[in-house]
């Protein structure tokens, strides 16, 4: 499973994250493909596969899920602003190598050696994709 698939699975459940790994091969469309297939039944604009699955669109409140995950870690993790902390909260490898892999999955074209810039981009992209796939974010989370 792709790293983004693991993030989706950690927030939306294992069914949501099961498909994104196969849809993230092309960098130009990897961002859209990585998010859309995993939620074909829950996003009204997810693509041609959504009419086959007639499940209604559902919003998933992301904050309580991640806040609970953070509480279980018993350390101060700032998932609202940090991709590293978000990954740690979900028990996903947050090493630089893993974040570079996530950046590749999501189509990052910047310098992966500039980890601060890449991390900000990754967090924004992940938050935007969560919203695009039925996630509801609190107003203090910028995406």
C-alpha positions in Angstrom: 0.0 0.0 0.0 1.2 3.5 -0.8 2.1 5.9 2.0 -0.9 8.1 1.0 -3.0 4.9 1.1 -1.8 4.3 4.6 -2.8 7.8 5.6 -6.2 7.4 4.1 -6.6 4.0 5.7 -5.6 5.4 9.1 -8.3 8.1 8.9 -11.1 6.6 6.8 -10.6 3.0 7.6 -8.9 0.1 5.8 -11.5 0.0 2.9 -10.6 3.6 2.0 -6.9 3.0 1.8 -7.0 -0.3 0.0 -7.0 1.0 -3.6 -4.8 4.2 -3.8 -1.6 2.2 -4.1 -2.5 1.0 -7.6 -3.6 4.4 -8.9 -0.5 6.5 -8.1 2.0 5.5 -10.8 2.0 8.6 -13.0 3.3 11.8 -11.3 1.1 14.1 -13.4 -2.1 12.4 -12.3 -0.7 10.6 -9.3 -2.2 13.1 -6.9 -5.7 12.8 -8.2 -5.5 9.1 -8.9 -4.1 8.4 -5.4 -7.1 10.0 -3.8 -10.0 9.1 -6.1 -10.0 5.3 -6.4 -9.8 4.8 -2.6 -13.1 6.6 -2.2 -14.9 5.9 -5.4 -18.1 5.2 -3.5 -17.9 8.2 -1.1 -17.0 11.1 -3.4 -19.6 12.3 -5.9 -17.0 13.4 -8.3 -14.5 10.5 -7.9 -14.6 9.5 -11.5 -16.2 6.9 -13.8 -16.2 4.2 -11.1 -18.5 6.1 -8.7 -21.9 5.5 -10.3 -21.3 1.7 -10.0 -21.2 2.0 -6.2 -24.3 3.9 -5.1 -23.1 4.7 -1.6 -24.0 8.2 -0.5 -21.3 10.8 0.1 -20.3 10.9 3.7 -18.2 13.5 5.5 -15.6 12.1 7.9 -14.6 14.5 10.7 -10.8 14.1 10.6 -10.0 16.1 13.8 -11.5 13.7 16.4 -9.8 10.7 14.7 -6.4 12.3 14.6 -6.8 13.9 18.1 -7.5 10.4 19.5 -4.5 8.9 17.7 -2.3 11.7 19.1 -3.7 11.1 22.6 -2.8 7.5 22.4 0.8 8.4 21.6 1.2 10.4 24.8 3.5 12.9 23.2 2.8 16.4 21.8 2.1 15.9 18.1 0.9 18.8 16.0 -0.9 17.0 13.1 -2.7 20.2 12.1 0.6 21.8 10.9 3.1 19.0 10.6 3.2 16.1 8.1 5.8 14.3 10.3 3.5 14.5 13.3 0.5 13.4 11.3 2.4 10.4 10.1 3.6 9.6 13.6 0.1 9.8 15.0 -1.0 7.2 12.4 2.0 4.9 13.1 3.3 5.5 9.6 7.1 5.8 9.0 7.8 9.5 9.0 11.5 9.3 8.1 12.8 11.6 5.4 12.9 8.6 3.0 9.2 7.9 3.6 8.3 11.6 3.1 10.3 11.7 -0.1 8.3 8.6 -1.3 5.1 10.3 -0.3 6.2 13.4 -2.2 6.8 11.3 -5.3 3.4 9.7 -5.0 1.7 13.1 -4.8 3.7 14.5 -7.7 6.0 16.9 -5.9 8.3 18.6 -8.4 10.4 20.7 -5.9 13.8 19.9 -4.4 13.4 17.0 -2.0 16.6 18.0 -0.3 14.8 21.1 1.0 12.8 19.1 3.5 11.2 22.1 5.2 9.6 23.3 1.9 8.7 19.7 0.9 7.1 19.1 4.3 4.9 22.2 4.1 3.8 21.1 0.6 3.1 17.6 1.7 1.0 18.7 4.6 -1.1 21.0 2.4 -1.5 18.3 -0.3 -2.5 15.6 2.2 -5.1 18.0 3.9 -6.5 19.0 0.5 -6.8 15.3 -0.6 -8.5 14.4 2.7 -11.1 17.1 2.0 -11.4 16.0 -1.6 -12.2 12.5 -0.4 -14.8 13.3 2.2 -12.7 14.6 5.1 -13.9 17.5 7.1 -11.2 19.6 8.6 -11.4 22.1 11.4 -11.1 25.8 10.4 -7.7 26.1 12.0 -6.2 23.6 9.5 -4.9 25.4 6.4 -4.9 23.6 3.1 
